[in-house]
């Protein structure tokens, strides 16, 4: 077990193929190029920055199951780290970035289809769903832990 994650989160990550030192920069660069090349019909483009590319390189392509057991505050959820799940959200993520005074890029999605995940230029992670925008944590590690353990996210908008 790594000391980076709690035992339950570490087990969930390892069950889907993650291990310390995992790094697929080639796939991360493919995703970065695809996002940079996409322009929405309204002319909106994605921001791509190092924090996103690093998260994709380490966790990209994984579907992380919830940790074993009930959620601490809410139901734990599985997530798929694949930025192309948010390919058509350039305007939405641009709007969120302006509201937060940073750039925001797609990260993946809850596998239930309930929420899209996004990461900002400093590595903070957010979930966007039909009820609003949610702050999941200051790092990809804390966000994956929050989702896997069912920790209550903080709502960004009333």
C-alpha positions in Angstrom: 0.0 0.0 0.0 1.2 3.5 -0.7 1.0 6.1 2.1 -0.4 8.6 -0.4 -4.0 7.3 -0.1 -6.0 5.7 2.6 -6.1 1.9 2.5 -9.6 1.8 0.9 -8.8 4.4 -1.8 -5.4 2.7 -2.5 -7.2 -0.6 -2.9 -9.8 0.9 -5.2 -7.1 2.5 -7.4 -5.0 -0.6 -7.6 -8.0 -2.7 -8.5 -8.4 -0.7 -11.7 -4.7 -0.8 -12.7 -3.2 2.2 -11.0 0.2 1.9 -9.2 2.7 4.4 -7.9 4.8 5.7 -10.7 2.1 5.1 -13.4 2.8 7.6 -16.1 1.4 7.5 -19.7 2.5 10.8 -21.1 1.9 9.7 -24.7 -1.8 9.2 -24.1 -2.0 12.4 -22.1 -0.4 14.3 -25.1 -3.0 12.7 -27.5 -5.8 14.0 -25.3 -4.2 17.4 -25.0 -3.8 17.6 -28.8 -7.4 16.5 -29.3 -8.8 19.1 -26.9 -6.6 21.9 -28.4 -7.9 21.0 -31.9 -11.5 21.1 -30.9 -13.5 24.3 -31.4 -17.2 24.4 -30.5 -19.7 25.7 -33.0 -19.8 29.0 -31.0 -16.0 29.3 -31.3 -15.1 28.2 -27.7 -11.8 26.4 -27.2 -10.4 24.3 -24.4 -7.6 25.4 -22.1 -4.9 22.8 -21.7 -2.2 23.2 -19.0 0.3 21.1 -17.0 -1.9 20.2 -14.0 -4.4 18.6 -16.4 -1.8 16.8 -18.5 -0.1 15.4 -15.3 -3.4 14.1 -13.9 -4.2 12.5 -17.3 -0.7 10.9 -17.4 -1.1 9.3 -14.0 -4.8 8.4 -13.9 -6.0 8.7 -17.5 -8.0 5.8 -18.9 -8.8 4.3 -15.4 -12.3 3.7 -14.2 -11.8 4.0 -10.4 -14.5 2.2 -8.4 -15.8 3.4 -5.1 -13.9 2.2 -2.0 -15.5 -0.7 -0.2 -18.3 0.1 2.2 -20.9 2.9 2.6 -20.0 6.5 1.8 -19.1 8.7 4.7 -21.5 11.5 3.8 -23.0 10.7 0.4 -22.9 7.7 -1.9 -19.5 6.9 -3.1 -19.2 7.0 -6.9 -17.0 5.4 -9.6 -15.2 7.8 -11.9 -13.6 7.4 -15.3 -10.6 9.6 -16.0 -11.0 10.5 -19.7 -10.9 14.2 -20.7 -12.7 13.5 -24.0 -15.8 12.9 -21.9 -15.9 16.7 -21.6 -14.9 17.4 -25.2 -18.1 19.3 -26.0 -18.0 21.4 -22.8 -15.6 24.1 -23.9 -18.0 26.9 -23.3 -19.2 25.5 -19.9 -15.7 25.0 -18.7 -14.6 28.4 -20.0 -17.5 30.0 -18.1 -16.6 28.1 -14.9 -13.0 29.2 -15.3 -13.9 32.9 -15.7 -16.1 32.6 -12.6 -13.2 31.1 -10.6 -10.6 33.4 -12.2 -8.5 30.5 -13.6 -8.5 28.1 -16.6 -10.5 24.8 -16.4 -10.1 21.7 -18.4 -12.0 18.4 -18.7 -10.9 15.6 -16.5 -13.5 12.8 -16.8 -16.9 11.8 -15.5 -18.8 9.9 -12.9 -19.5 6.6 -14.5 -23.2 7.0 -13.6 -23.3 9.9 -16.0 -24.4 12.2 -13.3 -21.5 14.6 -13.4 -18.6 15.8 -15.4 -15.2 16.3 -13.7 -12.9 19.2 -14.4 -9.5 20.4 -13.2 -8.1 23.9 -13.0 -4.7 25.3 -13.7 -3.6 24.8 -10.0 -4.9 21.2 -9.9 -8.2 21.8 -8.0 -10.9 19.4 -9.1 -14.6 20.1 -9.6 -17.8 18.2 -10.5 -20.5 19.8 -12.7 -24.0 18.2 -12.7 -27.6 19.3 -13.2 -27.8 20.7 -9.7 -24.7 22.9 -9.8 -21.0 23.1 -9.6 -19.1 21.3 -6.8 -15.6 21.6 -5.4 -14.0 18.2 -4.8 -10.6 19.1 -3.5 -7.4 21.0 -4.0 -5.7 18.0 -5.8 -6.6 15.0 -7.9 -5.6 12.8 -5.0 -8.1 14.5 -2.6 -10.8 14.5 -5.3 -10.4 10.8 -6.1 -10.5 10.1 -2.3 -13.6 12.3 -1.9 -15.5 10.5 -4.7 -14.4 7.0 -3.7 -15.1 7.5 0.0 -18.4 9.5 -0.4 -17.1 12.7 1.2 -19.5 15.6 0.9 -18.4 18.1 -1.8 -18.7 21.9 -1.3 -21.2 23.6 -3.6 -19.7 26.5 -5.6 -23.0 28.1 -6.6 -26.1 28.6 -4.5 
